Amino acid sequence: MARPRVRDLHPTFWTDEDLGGLSRDHRLLYLGTTSMADDEGRFSANPKTLKAFIFPFDDDMKPKRISEMCLDFAKAGLITLYQAGGKLYGAHPNWKEFQHPNRAYPSRIPSPEDGEPVVDIDVVLRSAHAVRTQCVGRAHASLSVTVPVPVAVADPVAVGEPTTDEVKILKTLQEIPQFRRDDAKNLDMIRRLSEAHPAVDLAAVAKSLALKIQTGAKSYKQPVSAYVTWVEIAAREGYNPKAKGPGATRQRCPVHGTELDPCQEGMWCACCNQAYPRGDLFQGGAK
């Protein structure tokens, strides 16, 4: 999912007969996918991802229900559902007719033409889960042969345990005041973000956010939502703190010359304790 951007809401949305024939939850979900979509109208259609970003406070809205609504959209021709590389995606077919983003960025998501149509979301999710389980099983089997590791590591039951990198991210997030103290939910969030944005260094983003909050440079009432937003910004702008080469060039403070960090208001300078407008943040391949 791309960093949420300001989108146009055409007046015909309210009188569209295809949307009008669906429920209010349908229409809210549709608006959410419009906000989530990148500049080419594509977005992750994984039900858990949609639930996390559109209905974070609605416990009664289950991924199963979101799957059903997405299929309703597809049947009505409102979105295109497809799979590519074992992942679910959606695309707005009439995106360019209603959305005209300034400085549009190329999509990182495969196009519908490069994927396969989806008829049953659950089948795709089960297939992807089976492939991941097989890969993990083969990795564990390889480890058990080549290096002496505890039996529990190779045990398929332990597949759901956090990896070393995930533990590192969890510990960093726990250092943030008022951050949710539910490791199970946090781990699920981390994995969904990792699946949606594999190029983003989640640990580095967590460390940067923790530093901003701990030093008083930033304050958030909802640190969990703030972390998700920071990851989306990082994905949108191609930000990777550990990247090297021409793609790692970042915008600098006009006063101190220090590198700026992405934030909701633009680019944050810890020295000035203020946000600057986004400029030409990245050079070369990162843009």
Secondary structure, DSSP 8 states (H G I E B T S, - for coil): ----------GGGGG-HHHHTS-HHHHHHHHHHHHH--TTSEEE--HHHHHHHH-TT-TT--HHHHHHHHHHHHHHTSSEEEEETTEEEEE-TTHHHH---TT----SS--GGGSEE-S-HHHHHHHHHHHHHHHHHHHHHHHHHHS---HHHH-GGGGGS--HHHHHHHHHHHTSTT----HHHHHHHHHHHHHH-TTS-HHHHHHHHHHHHHTTS---S-HHHHHHHHHHHHHHHT--TT--SGGG---B-TTT--B-EEETTEEEETTTTEEE---S---GGG-
